[in-house]
Amino acid sequence: MSYIVPATPNRHEQSIKKSRFIAIAGYASSRHQMLEFIQRAASEYPDAGHVCYGCVTGPPLSGTFYCSDDGEPTGTAGRPILNVLQHSDIGDIVTVVVRYFGGVKLGTGGLIRAYSSSAAGAVADLQTRHLVAVAQLRVTAPYAMENVIRHQLSLVDADDLNVIYGEDLSLSCKVRADEADALIATLANISRGAIKTSLTPL
């Protein structure tokens, strides 16, 4: 599986009825990375009234979702930010929206629109890159099959190849997850089952 992820952080700032909203979007592929990103944003704006966020770790539609209103009325900040991210087709993304209260209350609808538009502004100009999922392939085979196996691995640009010469030939390498099934089927067909394989997602 491959999907789009943030390449570099991006920020967007706007003022709404004297309140200042600063949105920062960036990469986070785990809860730990998300918390580090949020902490950096909070430390950059230590006097902000609210540091709200939304996050999708993993693929855009099937990842793990996080959000926080950080003191704003329930459902007016974190959920609107997350909603923007879920419709962006970008995975492994976190967006923090920092608010400085300007003295004028925005109301529930106003807050939802403000946090949504702030997040959307940060995501709109975000530079992205393709993330390709990889898996660890392990191969056990007779020595006579080594050249055949190496040729097939070269066709899929296998990486980090490690070879152990024991009782049988043992190889391990990293391959694209979306190419792994076809590669395994090819190895099984050309060896009539003599090549044994196992696959572990990374």
KAGI-V56726 format. One record per helix or strand. SS is the DSSP state (h for helix, s for strand). FROM is the first residue (numbers start at 1). LEN is the number of residues. If there is no record, write none. Layout:
SS_FROM_LEN ; SS_FROM_LEN
This chain:
s_2_5 ; s_10_7 ; s_19_9 ; h_31_14 ; s_50_8 ; s_64_5 ; h_78_9 ; s_90_2 ; s_93_8 ; h_107_18 ; s_128_5 ; s_134_8 ; h_143_13 ; s_159_7 ; s_169_8 ; h_177_15 ; s_196_6
